Amino acid sequence: MKQFFLRHTEGSSALLLFFAGWGTEPCMFSHNDAEKSVTGDILMCYDYRDLQFDRTVLDGYSRIAVLGWSMGVWAAGHTLARLKSVIGPRIAVNGTPYPIHDSMGIPEAIFDGTLASMSDRTVTKFRRRMCGSVSAMEKLMSTSPSRSTDGLRDELAAIGQSVRLSTPDNFRWTKAVVGLNDLIFPPANQKAAWEAEGVPVTISDIPHWDYALFKKLLYEDGTWTSN
């Protein structure tokens, strides 16, 4: 996977590990209009064509929190379950530990169909569903995402293979946020997954990707550095 600091300050003792979803890139989460009232570093993990994680980036941090979104919920659990670092708050947004699952994730037929039919047109269609509205789609595209369709296809194929070959991990989330307007991970499946995991759920009236929510969680929510 790729690792990129959305914010990095020399000597910071707090780190937010942000595991983003499939097809993402840092420009989608730069949020230059945020108040950025929260101190601490933010490391974004993305592009899961491989799941190699550089653990040395955690050295020197006394407080580590985790935010997982979409496929990043699974990727975070798969990656961090093997780490011995002390991790504080762990919040999952619009994803589950079972990303390809008929009752607790994206139904298998939908996942396989998305991969089989992927093209420039279907990527655009996916992003529209992910955003939930024309205005949100315009907001996303204004960040100038530039990854190629071939690269996105390769990543999704790699995720599918890794998910189906992996075994359940022992990583535990402290809270989950479920978007009622999520058209990617069915809300009912998310609720079922978190009920099975025994994780408290907050229901929110948001689509799969919500600009305002990530602006708040990444840059304006002090809970990451106050614990």
N, CA, C and O of each residue as an XYZ file, in Angstrom:
908
protein
N       0.846     -1.192      0.000
C       0.000      0.000      0.000
C       0.879      1.239      0.000
O       2.058      1.192      0.349
N       0.274      2.342     -0.400
C       0.984      3.605     -0.361
C       0.650      4.315      0.943
O      -0.455      4.197      1.471
N       1.641      5.060      1.451
C       1.473      5.816      2.688
C       1.889      7.259      2.420
O       2.970      7.517      1.891
N       1.018      8.194      2.791
C       1.270      9.603      2.476
C       0.803     10.460      3.641
O      -0.330     10.326      4.102
N       1.673     11.337      4.116
C       1.298     12.232      5.203
C       0.460     13.391      4.667
O       0.945     14.220      3.897
N      -0.792     13.435      5.084
C      -1.630     14.593      4.792
C      -1.204     15.782      5.655
O      -1.404     16.940      5.291
N      -0.611     15.461      6.809
C      -0.023     16.484      7.658
C       1.112     15.844      8.451
O       0.966     14.743      8.982
N       2.232     16.535      8.524
C       3.398     15.993      9.219
C       4.157     17.139      9.863
O       4.677     18.015      9.173
N       4.218     17.130     11.184
C       4.898     18.173     11.942
C       6.032     17.558     12.742
O       5.831     16.564     13.440
N       7.188     18.120     12.650
C       8.349     17.606     13.376
C       8.079     17.582     14.879
O       7.678     18.587     15.465
N       8.304     16.423     15.492
C       8.151     16.300     16.936
C       6.756     15.986     17.418
O       6.534     15.918     18.627
N       5.806     15.791     16.522
C       4.438     15.489     16.937
C       4.381     14.131     17.633
O       5.046     13.182     17.217
N       3.575     14.047     18.702
C       3.449     12.789     19.442
C       2.158     12.047     19.118
O       1.968     10.916     19.566
N       1.264     12.670     18.343
C      -0.030     12.072     18.018
C      -0.123     11.784     16.526
O       0.302     12.588     15.695
N      -0.683     10.630     16.201
C      -0.828     10.226     14.799
C      -2.217      9.667     14.555
O      -2.714      8.848     15.328
N      -2.835     10.113     13.481
C      -4.069      9.505     12.984
C      -3.719      8.686     11.756
O      -3.262      9.232     10.752
N      -3.929      7.386     11.829
C      -3.760      6.502     10.684
C      -5.088      6.431      9.952
O      -6.072      5.920     10.487
N      -5.118      6.937      8.745
C      -6.350      6.970      7.953
C      -6.236      5.965      6.811
O      -5.475      6.171      5.866
N      -6.990      4.889      6.905
C      -7.039      3.889      5.842
C      -8.221      4.226      4.933
O      -9.379      4.029      5.302
N      -7.914      4.731      3.749
C      -8.943      5.175      2.817
C      -9.493      3.990      2.013
O      -9.045      2.855      2.170
N     -10.455      4.276      1.164
C     -11.107      3.222      0.405
C     -10.445      2.937     -0.927
O      -9.423      3.531     -1.270
N     -11.038      2.026     -1.666
C     -10.545      1.664     -2.996
C     -10.604      2.879     -3.922
O     -11.546      3.670     -3.882
N      -9.569      3.004     -4.758
C      -9.579      4.020     -5.800
C      -9.279      5.426     -5.344
O      -9.458      6.375     -6.108
N      -8.824      5.583     -4.111
C      -8.616      6.930     -3.584
C      -7.186      7.416     -3.812
O      -6.310      6.665     -4.240
N      -6.983      8.689     -3.513
C      -5.664      9.312     -3.567
C      -5.696     10.543     -2.670
O      -6.775     11.062     -2.384
N      -4.540     11.022     -2.220
C      -4.505     12.085     -1.216
C      -5.276     13.349     -1.570
O      -5.817     14.003     -0.679
N      -5.340     13.711     -2.861
C      -6.026     14.953     -3.229
C      -7.485     14.968     -2.783
O      -8.054     16.039     -2.572
N      -8.094     13.800     -2.639
C      -9.497     13.714     -2.261
C      -9.734     14.091     -0.804
O     -10.877     14.299     -0.396
N      -8.665     14.180     -0.019
C      -8.815     14.415      1.419
C      -7.915     15.539      1.925
O      -7.637     15.615      3.122
N      -7.460     16.405      1.034
C      -6.588     17.490      1.474
C      -7.360     18.560      2.253
O      -6.815     19.141      3.192
N      -8.612     18.829      1.884
C      -9.507     19.733      2.606
C      -8.832     21.044      3.002
O      -8.696     21.365      4.183
N      -8.424     21.772      2.003
C      -7.723     23.034      2.251
C      -8.606     24.096      2.912
O      -8.099     25.086      3.439
N      -9.921     23.887      2.882
C     -10.837     24.854      3.482
C     -11.167     24.524      4.933
O     -11.980     25.212      5.552
N     -10.549     23.482      5.484
C     -10.840     23.085      6.865
C     -10.200     24.044      7.852
O      -9.210     24.706      7.538
N     -10.770     24.113      9.043
C     -10.223     24.964     10.091
C      -8.882     24.421     10.583
O      -8.027     25.178     11.042
N      -8.707     23.110     10.482
C      -7.461     22.447     10.886
C      -7.077     22.833     12.311
O      -5.946     23.230     12.592
N      -8.066     22.700     13.203
C      -7.869     23.053     14.601
C      -7.230     21.927     15.397
O      -6.842     22.130     16.548
N      -7.113     20.752     14.810
C      -6.547     19.603     15.500
C      -5.053     19.510     15.191
O      -4.638     19.591     14.034
N      -4.261     19.339     16.237
C      -2.837     19.124     16.035
C      -2.562     17.640     15.878
O      -3.448     16.818     16.115
N      -1.354     17.287     15.482
C      -1.019     15.880     15.282
C      -0.897     15.559     13.806
O      -1.398     16.284     12.947
N      -0.223     14.462     13.533
C       0.034     14.051     12.156
C      -1.090     13.176     11.618
O      -1.782     12.494     12.374
N      -1.258     13.207     10.305
C      -2.259     12.375      9.632
C      -1.561     11.598      8.526
O      -1.022     12.190      7.591
N      -1.571     10.281      8.630
C      -0.966      9.430      7.616
C      -2.059      8.672      6.879
O      -2.782      7.874      7.476
N      -2.177      8.921      5.589
C      -3.177      8.252      4.759
C      -2.570      6.997      4.125
O      -1.488      7.046      3.541
N      -3.272      5.892      4.247
C      -2.890      4.633      3.610
C      -3.904      4.338      2.513
O      -5.110      4.442      2.737
N      -3.423      3.970      1.328
C      -4.311      3.765      0.194
C      -3.621      2.922     -0.867
O      -2.446      2.585     -0.729
N      -4.346      2.583     -1.921
C      -3.849      1.773     -3.038
C      -3.396      0.407     -2.541
O      -2.216      0.183     -2.275
N      -4.360     -0.499     -2.424
C      -4.120     -1.802     -1.814
C      -3.782     -2.891     -2.829
O      -4.195     -4.042     -2.681
N      -3.022     -2.511     -3.867
C      -2.537     -3.533     -4.799
C      -1.569     -4.478     -4.103
O      -1.416     -5.631     -4.506
N      -0.924     -3.988     -3.065
C      -0.223     -4.869     -2.134
C      -0.496     -4.323     -0.742
O      -0.900     -3.170     -0.594
N      -0.279     -5.139      0.272
C      -0.644     -4.756      1.633
C       0.576     -4.585      2.524
O       0.485     -4.725      3.744
N       1.719     -4.282      1.917
C       2.930     -4.035      2.691
C       2.812     -2.693      3.410
O       2.491     -1.674      2.800
N       3.075     -2.710      4.707
C       2.932     -1.518      5.540
C       4.259     -1.223      6.232
O       4.814     -2.089      6.909
N       4.768     -0.001      6.064
C       6.019      0.406      6.686
C       5.761      0.753      8.150
O       5.260      1.835      8.455
N       6.098     -0.152      9.041
C       5.811      0.035     10.459
C       6.695      1.100     11.101
O       6.363      1.618     12.167
N       7.800      1.427     10.474
C       8.710      2.402     11.087
C       8.089      3.783     11.202
O       8.541      4.602     12.003
N       7.049      4.053     10.404
C       6.408      5.372     10.481
C       5.723      5.586     11.830
O       5.407      6.722     12.183
N       5.492      4.530     12.575
C       4.825      4.648     13.877
C       5.787      4.995     15.002
O       5.361      5.347     16.102
N       7.076      4.896     14.732
C       8.079      5.160     15.766
C       7.975      6.602     16.269
O       7.869      7.541     15.480
N       8.005      6.759     17.576
C       8.011      8.091     18.161
C       6.644      8.635     18.538
O       6.554      9.673     19.194
N       5.578      7.952     18.134
C       4.232      8.425     18.484
C       3.751      7.745     19.761
O       3.831      6.523     19.889
N       3.260      8.529     20.690
C       2.721      7.979     21.938
C       1.210      7.819     21.883
O       0.626      7.111     22.704
N       0.579      8.475     20.920
C      -0.880      8.365     20.749
C      -1.184      8.092     19.285
O      -0.835      8.877     18.403
N      -1.836      6.972     19.044
C      -2.182      6.581     17.674
C      -3.672      6.274     17.618
O      -4.177      5.479     18.411
N      -4.368      6.899     16.690
C      -5.780      6.628     16.447
C      -5.933      6.111     15.026
O      -5.043      6.286     14.193
N      -7.063      5.474     14.754
C      -7.299      4.883     13.436
C      -8.670      5.301     12.918
O      -9.670      5.246     13.634
N      -8.688      5.715     11.674
C      -9.933      5.986     10.954
C      -9.925      5.118      9.702
O      -9.022      5.227      8.872
N     -10.924      4.260      9.568
C     -11.039      3.428      8.377
C     -12.301      3.779      7.624
O     -13.354      3.998      8.223
N     -12.193      3.832      6.313
C     -13.362      4.140      5.485
C     -13.458      3.127      4.355
O     -12.463      2.810      3.704
N     -14.674      2.619      4.129
C     -14.958      1.745      2.996
C     -14.056      0.505      3.036
O     -13.994     -0.165      4.067
N     -13.368      0.187      1.956
C     -12.450     -0.953      1.950
C     -11.308     -0.776      2.944
O     -10.661     -1.748      3.335
N     -11.065      0.466      3.349
C     -10.024      0.737      4.326
C     -10.322      0.161      5.694
O      -9.402     -0.040      6.487
N     -11.592     -0.113      5.994
C     -11.928     -0.752      7.264
C     -11.310     -2.145      7.310
O     -10.680     -2.527      8.296
N     -11.497     -2.892      6.235
C     -10.874     -4.222      6.164
C      -9.355     -4.115      6.122
O      -8.664     -4.854      6.823
N      -8.831     -3.208      5.311
C      -7.378     -3.076      5.165
C      -6.723     -2.714      6.492
O      -5.648     -3.220      6.813
N      -7.362     -1.844      7.261
C      -6.809     -1.460      8.563
C      -6.758     -2.655      9.499
O      -5.736     -2.902     10.139
N      -7.846     -3.392      9.582
C      -7.877     -4.555     10.462
C      -6.853     -5.593     10.062
O      -6.165     -6.160     10.911
N      -6.752     -5.841      8.757
C      -5.801     -6.826      8.240
C      -4.369     -6.412      8.554
O      -3.528     -7.258      8.857
N      -4.091     -5.123      8.484
C      -2.732     -4.608      8.687
C      -2.375     -4.470     10.155
O      -1.300     -4.895     10.577
N      -3.267     -3.881     10.934
C      -2.927     -3.487     12.294
C      -3.084     -4.598     13.316
O      -2.547     -4.505     14.420
N      -3.811     -5.647     12.964
C      -3.973     -6.761     13.898
C      -2.640     -7.392     14.256
O      -2.507     -8.013     15.310
N      -1.654     -7.238     13.386
C      -0.341     -7.852     13.607
C       0.649     -6.910     14.287
O       1.772     -7.307     14.600
N       0.235     -5.659     14.518
C       1.132     -4.697     15.147
C       0.991     -4.723     16.663
O      -0.079     -5.028     17.191
N       2.072     -4.404     17.352
C       2.054     -4.385     18.809
C       1.902     -2.968     19.363
O       1.888     -2.775     20.579
N       1.788     -1.987     18.484
C       1.656     -0.605     18.935
C       0.341     -0.397     19.687
O      -0.675     -1.014     19.369
N       0.380      0.484     20.689
C      -0.830      0.813     21.436
C      -1.667      1.770     20.601
O      -1.199      2.839     20.209
N      -2.891      1.383     20.337
C      -3.767      2.176     19.479
C      -4.994      2.601     20.272
O      -5.615      1.789     20.957
N      -5.336      3.881     20.171
C      -6.464      4.423     20.904
C      -7.768      4.322     20.130
O      -8.147      3.221     19.731
N      -8.478      5.442     19.900
C      -9.762      5.404     19.202
C      -9.636      4.774     17.822
O      -8.662      5.005     17.105
N     -10.642      3.970     17.460
C     -10.642      3.281     16.165
C     -12.050      3.382     15.593
O     -12.963      2.684     16.035
N     -12.214      4.245     14.620
C     -13.546      4.513     14.072
C     -13.635      4.041     12.623
O     -12.788      4.373     11.795
N     -14.661      3.274     12.337
C     -14.926      2.766     10.989
C     -16.098      3.530     10.386
O     -17.119      3.736     11.042
N     -15.946      3.947      9.137
C     -16.997      4.707      8.446
C     -17.371      4.003      7.155
O     -16.522      3.774      6.294
N     -18.647      3.660      7.024
C     -19.188      3.097      5.777
C     -18.332      1.972      5.198
O     -17.966      1.982      4.023
N     -18.030      1.022      6.047
C     -17.305     -0.176      5.638
C     -17.460     -1.212      6.733
O     -18.028     -0.921      7.785
N     -16.964     -2.412      6.502
C     -17.038     -3.467      7.512
C     -15.795     -4.344      7.410
O     -15.066     -4.268      6.421
N     -15.545     -5.179      8.421
C     -14.436     -6.133      8.328
C     -14.688     -7.239      7.299
O     -13.806     -8.055      7.033
N     -15.888     -7.264      6.725
C     -16.272     -8.288      5.742
C     -16.667     -7.594      4.439
O     -17.852     -7.548      4.109
N     -15.711     -7.059      3.700
C     -16.053     -6.169      2.585
C     -16.725     -6.849      1.407
O     -17.445     -6.194      0.653
N     -16.510     -8.148      1.226
C     -17.192     -8.887      0.160
C     -18.015     -9.968      0.838
O     -17.511    -11.051      1.133
N     -19.279     -9.670      1.082
C     -20.111    -10.578      1.876
C     -21.574    -10.252      1.593
O     -21.960     -9.083      1.598
N     -22.368    -11.251      1.353
C     -23.750    -11.014      0.939
C     -24.616    -10.372      2.019
O     -25.581     -9.678      1.703
N     -24.285    -10.594      3.283
C     -25.118    -10.028      4.342
C     -24.386     -9.047      5.250
O     -25.025     -8.382      6.065
N     -23.044     -8.938      5.130
C     -22.300     -8.041      6.007
C     -21.292     -7.161      5.269
O     -20.385     -6.600      5.883
N     -21.455     -7.044      3.959
C     -20.546     -6.209      3.175
C     -21.158     -5.907      1.821
O     -22.378     -5.811      1.690
N     -20.312     -5.758      0.817
C     -20.795     -5.619     -0.562
C     -21.131     -7.015     -1.078
O     -20.267     -7.891     -1.050
N     -22.340     -7.249     -1.544
C     -22.688     -8.577     -2.058
C     -21.707     -9.049     -3.132
O     -21.258     -8.261     -3.964
N     -21.386    -10.327     -3.103
C     -20.359    -10.868     -3.987
C     -20.653    -10.612     -5.462
O     -19.746    -10.261     -6.217
N     -21.901    -10.781     -5.880
C     -22.235    -10.590     -7.290
C     -22.003     -9.142     -7.725
O     -21.574     -8.892     -8.852
N     -22.284     -8.199     -6.842
C     -22.066     -6.789     -7.175
C     -20.575     -6.482     -7.258
O     -20.133     -5.782     -8.169
N     -19.806     -7.002     -6.314
C     -18.362     -6.791     -6.362
C     -17.774     -7.373     -7.644
O     -17.023     -6.702     -8.351
N     -18.120     -8.624     -7.938
C     -17.571     -9.282     -9.122
C     -18.020     -8.592    -10.402
O     -17.249     -8.486    -11.355
N     -19.268     -8.120    -10.428
C     -19.767     -7.425    -11.607
C     -19.075     -6.093    -11.824
O     -18.805     -5.708    -12.961
N     -18.784     -5.382    -10.734
C     -18.058     -4.106    -10.834
C     -16.676     -4.329    -11.425
O     -16.229     -3.568    -12.283
N     -16.009     -5.365    -10.967
C     -14.665     -5.660    -11.470
C     -14.708     -6.088    -12.938
O     -13.887     -5.637    -13.736
N     -15.648     -6.947    -13.294
C     -15.705     -7.484    -14.656
C     -16.048     -6.427    -15.695
O     -15.607     -6.515    -16.841
N     -16.832     -5.428    -15.303
C     -17.320     -4.432    -16.270
C     -16.586     -3.100    -16.184
O     -17.037     -2.111    -16.762
N     -15.479     -3.058    -15.482
C     -14.845     -1.763    -15.221
C     -14.339     -1.084    -16.487
O     -13.661     -1.691    -17.316
N     -14.685      0.178    -16.609
C     -14.264      1.027    -17.727
C     -14.300      2.468    -17.230
O     -14.703      2.727    -16.096
N     -13.883      3.400    -18.073
C     -13.964      4.808    -17.690
C     -15.396      5.192    -17.329
O     -15.635      5.944    -16.383
N     -16.343      4.660    -18.103
C     -17.757      4.987    -17.862
C     -18.242      4.425    -16.536
O     -18.942      5.117    -15.797
N     -17.886      3.187    -16.218
C     -18.376      2.586    -14.975
C     -17.683      3.179    -13.749
O     -18.268      3.213    -12.666
N     -16.440      3.648    -13.906
C     -15.781      4.341    -12.795
C     -16.525      5.631    -12.479
O     -16.735      5.965    -11.313
N     -16.923      6.359    -13.526
C     -17.709      7.585    -13.317
C     -19.030      7.268    -12.648
O     -19.459      7.985    -11.743
N     -19.681      6.197    -13.087
C     -20.955      5.785    -12.496
C     -20.767      5.420    -11.028
O     -21.586      5.781    -10.183
N     -19.690      4.706    -10.730
C     -19.409      4.334     -9.342
C     -19.233      5.580     -8.480
O     -19.762      5.655     -7.371
N     -18.491      6.551     -8.993
C     -18.260      7.770     -8.212
C     -19.547      8.537     -7.964
O     -19.726      9.126     -6.897
N     -20.446      8.535     -8.943
C     -21.744      9.192     -8.737
C     -22.502      8.517     -7.600
O     -23.075      9.193     -6.745
N     -22.506      7.191     -7.587
C     -23.184      6.451     -6.522
C     -22.482      6.682     -5.180
O     -23.136      6.796     -4.143
N     -21.192      6.747     -5.208
C     -20.416      6.964     -3.996
C     -20.739      8.330     -3.374
O     -20.841      8.455     -2.153
N     -20.896      9.339     -4.217
C     -21.148     10.706     -3.739
C     -22.608     10.957     -3.387
O     -22.902     11.712     -2.460
N     -23.507     10.341     -4.108
C     -24.921     10.445     -3.770
C     -25.654     11.646     -4.330
O     -26.881     11.696     -4.246
N     -24.945     12.629     -4.905
C     -25.616     13.791     -5.472
C     -24.699     14.439     -6.502
O     -23.490     14.209     -6.504
N     -25.288     15.256     -7.379
C     -24.510     15.946     -8.402
C     -23.519     16.913     -7.760
O     -22.365     16.990     -8.181
N     -23.960     17.647     -6.750
C     -23.083     18.638     -6.111
C     -21.901     17.961     -5.416
O     -20.780     18.468     -5.452
N     -22.154     16.820     -4.786
C     -21.065     16.098     -4.122
C     -20.093     15.522     -5.148
O     -18.883     15.497     -4.922
N     -20.628     15.064     -6.267
C     -19.769     14.559     -7.339
C     -18.881     15.685     -7.881
O     -17.695     15.478     -8.138
N     -19.452     16.854     -8.049
C     -18.666     18.005     -8.516
C     -17.576     18.351     -7.508
O     -16.462     18.712     -7.888
N     -17.901     18.240     -6.223
C     -16.912     18.515     -5.180
C     -15.767     17.520     -5.258
O     -14.599     17.898     -5.160
N     -16.100     16.255     -5.434
C     -15.060     15.226     -5.556
C     -14.174     15.485     -6.760
O     -12.949     15.453     -6.646
N     -14.776     15.740     -7.911
C     -13.994     15.911     -9.132
C     -13.169     17.195     -9.107
O     -12.176     17.305     -9.827
N     -13.566     18.159     -8.292
C     -12.783     19.390     -8.181
C     -11.438     19.150     -7.507
O     -10.545     19.994     -7.588
N     -11.285     18.002     -6.842
C      -9.998     17.666     -6.230
C      -9.026     17.080     -7.248
O      -7.863     16.836     -6.927
N      -9.497     16.855     -8.473
C      -8.680     16.369     -9.595
C      -8.077     14.982     -9.384
O      -6.861     14.820     -9.487
N      -8.912     13.971     -9.090
C      -8.380     12.603     -9.006
C      -7.811     12.193    -10.359
O      -8.394     12.504    -11.398
N      -6.673     11.495    -10.354
C      -5.974     11.238    -11.617
C      -5.568      9.783    -11.833
O      -4.890      9.477    -12.814
N      -5.963      8.891    -10.950
C      -5.560      7.498    -11.128
C      -6.244      6.891    -12.356
O      -7.393      7.213    -12.658
N      -5.535      6.021    -13.051
C      -6.058      5.435    -14.286
C      -7.060      4.317    -13.990
O      -7.033      3.696    -12.928
N      -7.940      4.084    -14.956
C      -8.902      3.003    -14.818
C      -8.199      1.654    -14.727
O      -8.632      0.789    -13.966
N      -7.134      1.459    -15.482
C      -6.384      0.207    -15.398
C      -5.830     -0.001    -13.991
O      -5.870     -1.113    -13.464
N      -5.318      1.060    -13.387
C      -4.791      0.955    -12.035
C      -5.875      0.651    -11.016
O      -5.659     -0.118    -10.080
N      -7.041      1.257    -11.200
C      -8.164      0.991    -10.302
C      -8.641     -0.451    -10.435
O      -8.986     -1.098     -9.446
N      -8.656     -0.943    -11.669
C      -9.040     -2.344    -11.892
C      -8.064     -3.292    -11.204
O      -8.472     -4.255    -10.555
N      -6.783     -3.011    -11.352
C      -5.770     -3.856    -10.716
C      -5.920     -3.842     -9.200
O      -5.786     -4.874     -8.542
N      -6.195     -2.678     -8.661
C      -6.355     -2.599     -7.206
C      -7.573     -3.383     -6.734
O      -7.495     -4.118     -5.750
N      -8.697     -3.230     -7.429
C      -9.903     -3.940     -7.015
C      -9.719     -5.452     -7.126
O     -10.184     -6.206     -6.271
N      -9.043     -5.887     -8.178
C      -8.776     -7.320     -8.330
C      -7.897     -7.829     -7.189
O      -8.132     -8.912     -6.653
N      -6.883     -7.042     -6.819
C      -5.993     -7.437     -5.727
C      -6.743     -7.485     -4.400
O      -6.531     -8.388     -3.591
N      -7.623     -6.504     -4.183
C      -8.424     -6.515     -2.955
C      -9.292     -7.766     -2.899
O      -9.352     -8.444     -1.873
N      -9.965     -8.068     -4.012
C     -10.823     -9.241     -4.047
C     -10.063    -10.515     -3.714
O     -10.538    -11.347     -2.942
N      -8.890    -10.661     -4.295
C      -8.088    -11.855     -4.034
C      -7.640    -11.895     -2.577
O      -7.714    -12.942     -1.933
N      -7.176    -10.761     -2.055
C      -6.686    -10.722     -0.673
C      -7.801    -10.997      0.326
O      -7.608    -11.740      1.288
N      -8.969    -10.399      0.098
C     -10.095    -10.610      1.010
C     -10.475    -12.079      1.050
O     -10.704    -12.640      2.121
N     -10.541    -12.697     -0.111
C     -10.998    -14.079     -0.171
C      -9.964    -15.078      0.340
O     -10.307    -16.213      0.669
N      -8.710    -14.664      0.408
C      -7.663    -15.539      0.929
C      -7.363    -15.284      2.403
O      -6.687    -16.088      3.045
N      -7.855    -14.183      2.938
C      -7.521    -13.808      4.310
C      -8.412    -14.530      5.313
O      -9.505    -14.992      4.985
N      -7.925    -14.611      6.519
C      -8.690    -15.178      7.622
C      -9.117    -14.047      8.550
O      -8.501    -12.981      8.529
N     -10.154    -14.246      9.365
C     -10.606    -13.178     10.268
C      -9.471    -12.702     11.176
O      -8.686    -13.506     11.678
N      -9.397    -11.390     11.378
C      -8.360    -10.838     12.238
C      -8.949    -10.503     13.605
O     -10.163    -10.559     13.800
N      -8.076    -10.157     14.544
C      -8.527     -9.847     15.901
C      -8.528     -8.354     16.196
O      -8.558     -7.950     17.358
N      -8.494     -7.541     15.160
C      -8.551     -6.092     15.345
C      -9.971     -5.690     15.709
O     -10.930     -6.133     15.077
N     -10.103     -4.853     16.727
C     -11.430     -4.462     17.181
C     -11.626     -2.960     17.075
O     -10.799     -2.174     17.537
N     -12.730     -2.579     16.460
C     -13.082     -1.167     16.315
C     -13.837     -0.704     17.548
O     -14.530     -1.492     18.192
N     -13.702      0.580     17.879
C     -14.390      1.112     19.052
C     -15.724      1.772     18.691
O     -16.588      1.943     19.551
N     -15.887      2.139     17.417
C     -17.118      2.794     16.989
C     -17.260      2.663     15.482
O     -16.264      2.646     14.759
N     -18.500      2.570     15.006
C     -18.756      2.525     13.567
C     -19.789      3.579     13.200
O     -20.752      3.806     13.932
N     -19.579      4.211     12.068
C     -20.536      5.173     11.517
C     -21.148      4.560     10.269
O     -20.432      4.162      9.351
N     -22.468      4.484     10.236
C     -23.198      3.902      9.107
C     -24.005      4.991      8.416
O     -24.845      5.639      9.040
N     -23.750      5.190      7.122
C     -24.486      6.179      6.352
C     -25.768      5.602      5.781
O     -25.738      4.610      5.052
N     -26.878      6.210      6.106
C     -28.166      5.702      5.628
C     -28.309      5.812      4.115
O     -29.090      5.074      3.514
N     -27.557      6.731      3.488
C     -27.649      6.923      2.041
C     -26.477      6.298      1.295
O     -26.182      6.673      0.160
N     -25.812      5.345      1.937
C     -24.685      4.665      1.313
C     -25.189      3.711      0.237
O     -25.949      2.789      0.531
N     -24.768      3.931     -1.015
C     -25.174      3.084     -2.134
C     -24.077      2.100     -2.530
O     -24.199      1.411     -3.543
N     -23.010      2.029     -1.739
C     -21.918      1.097     -2.021
C     -21.937     -0.058     -1.029
O     -22.085     -1.213     -1.430
N     -21.791      0.234      0.244
C     -21.951     -0.770      1.305
C     -23.381     -0.643      1.835
O     -23.679      0.337      2.516
N     -24.269     -1.582      1.554
C     -25.656     -1.451      2.010
C     -25.731     -1.206      3.518
O     -25.125     -1.949      4.290
N     -26.462     -0.177      3.946
C     -26.549      0.126      5.375
C     -27.006     -1.057      6.228
O     -26.496     -1.259      7.330
N     -27.960     -1.837      5.727
C     -28.434     -2.986      6.501
C     -27.306     -3.994      6.713
O     -27.209     -4.603      7.779
N     -26.460     -4.171      5.709
C     -25.330     -5.093      5.848
C     -24.299     -4.555      6.832
O     -23.714     -5.315      7.603
N     -24.080     -3.245      6.803
C     -23.164     -2.642      7.777
C     -23.673     -2.862      9.196
O     -22.916     -3.259     10.081
N     -24.935     -2.606      9.402
C     -25.508     -2.777     10.738
C     -25.375     -4.219     11.200
O     -25.066     -4.474     12.364
N     -25.607     -5.159     10.298
C     -25.505     -6.578     10.657
C     -24.078     -6.944     11.048
O     -23.857     -7.694     11.999
N     -23.116     -6.410     10.308
C     -21.711     -6.707     10.606
C     -21.315     -6.174     11.970
O     -20.663     -6.872     12.748
N     -21.703     -4.945     12.265
C     -21.285     -4.353     13.535
C     -22.048     -4.948     14.715
O     -21.525     -5.005     15.827
N     -23.260     -5.384     14.482
C     -23.984     -6.095     15.536
C     -23.262     -7.404     15.863
O     -23.123     -7.768     17.031
N     -22.807     -8.104     14.825
C     -22.067     -9.356     15.034
C     -20.754     -9.106     15.751
O     -20.296     -9.950     16.522
N     -20.138     -7.942     15.502
C     -18.857     -7.606     16.126
C     -19.020     -6.998     17.517
O     -18.049     -6.886     18.266
N     -20.243     -6.607     17.860
C     -20.475     -5.969     19.153
C     -19.923     -4.562     19.237
O     -19.498     -4.122     20.305
N     -19.924     -3.846     18.107
C     -19.366     -2.496     18.048
C     -20.502     -1.467     18.048
O     -21.447     -1.608     17.273
N     -20.431     -0.439     18.897
C     -21.467      0.605     18.910
C     -21.545      1.315     17.559
O     -20.524      1.565     16.919
N     -22.758      1.634     17.137
C     -22.991      2.227     15.820
C     -23.643      3.595     15.956
O     -24.563      3.786     16.751
N     -23.150      4.538     15.167
C     -23.800      5.835     15.005
C     -24.382      5.898     13.602
O     -23.665      5.701     12.621
N     -25.673      6.171     13.504
C     -26.341      6.274     12.209
C     -26.293      7.724     11.743
O     -26.615      8.639     12.501
N     -25.889      7.926     10.495
C     -25.767      9.279      9.959
C     -26.429      9.364      8.594
O     -26.402      8.406      7.822
N     -27.014     10.497      8.303
C     -27.722     10.701      7.034
C     -26.732     11.160      5.962
O     -26.803     12.292      5.483
N     -25.808     10.269      5.592
C     -24.752     10.613      4.633
C     -24.635      9.536      3.566
O     -25.058      8.400      3.782
N     -24.057      9.887      2.402
C     -23.760      8.892      1.369
C     -22.444      8.185      1.712
O     -21.906      8.366      2.804
N     -21.934      7.385      0.783
C     -20.718      6.620      1.043
C     -19.522      7.543      1.291
O     -18.776      7.340      2.248
N     -19.335      8.546      0.444
C     -18.265      9.540      0.609
C     -18.907     10.870      0.949
O     -19.724     11.389      0.189
N     -18.532     11.422      2.108
C     -19.133     12.670      2.545
C     -18.033     13.668      2.874
O     -17.300     13.496      3.848
N     -17.919     14.709      2.062
C     -16.844     15.691      2.199
C     -16.814     16.305      3.591
O     -15.753     16.394      4.207
N     -17.962     16.727      4.086
C     -18.020     17.417      5.369
C     -17.604     16.501      6.519
O     -16.934     16.942      7.452
N     -17.995     15.235      6.456
C     -17.641     14.319      7.534
C     -16.135     14.100      7.604
O     -15.557     14.124      8.691
N     -15.494     13.888      6.461
C     -14.054     13.663      6.487
C     -13.296     14.943      6.855
O     -12.250     14.883      7.500
N     -13.815     16.071      6.452
C     -13.228     17.357      6.858
C     -13.221     17.462      8.381
O     -12.236     17.893      8.981
N     -14.329     17.062      8.991
C     -14.433     17.115     10.453
C     -13.534     16.080     11.113
O     -12.776     16.416     12.023
N     -13.604     14.829     10.672
C     -12.866     13.754     11.336
C     -11.359     13.901     11.192
O     -10.610     13.609     12.125
N     -10.913     14.354     10.023
C      -9.483     14.452      9.781
C      -8.860     15.693     10.400
O      -7.744     15.633     10.917
N      -9.568     16.817     10.355
C      -8.934     18.081     10.697
C      -9.559     18.861     11.847
O      -8.924     19.766     12.387
N     -10.783     18.533     12.233
C     -11.474     19.403     13.185
C     -11.984     18.699     14.425
O     -12.539     19.353     15.308
N     -11.818     17.393     14.524
C     -12.353     16.636     15.663
C     -11.220     16.329     16.644
O     -10.372     15.482     16.364
N     -11.203     17.003     17.774
C     -10.122     16.879     18.723
C     -10.032     15.559     19.464
O      -9.080     15.349     20.215
N     -10.992     14.660     19.278
C     -10.931     13.392     19.995
C      -9.705     12.578     19.621
O      -9.266     11.728     20.396
N      -9.138     12.832     18.425
C      -7.969     12.045     18.012
C      -6.769     12.318     18.907
O      -5.982     11.411     19.178
N      -6.619     13.539     19.364
C      -5.403     13.900     20.098
C      -5.654     14.117     21.583
O      -4.717     14.412     22.326
N      -6.894     13.978     22.030
C      -7.192     14.219     23.438
C      -7.178     12.955     24.262
O      -7.346     13.007     25.480
N      -6.974     11.787     23.599
C      -6.992     10.534     24.332
C      -5.588      9.991     24.515
O      -5.408      8.932     25.115
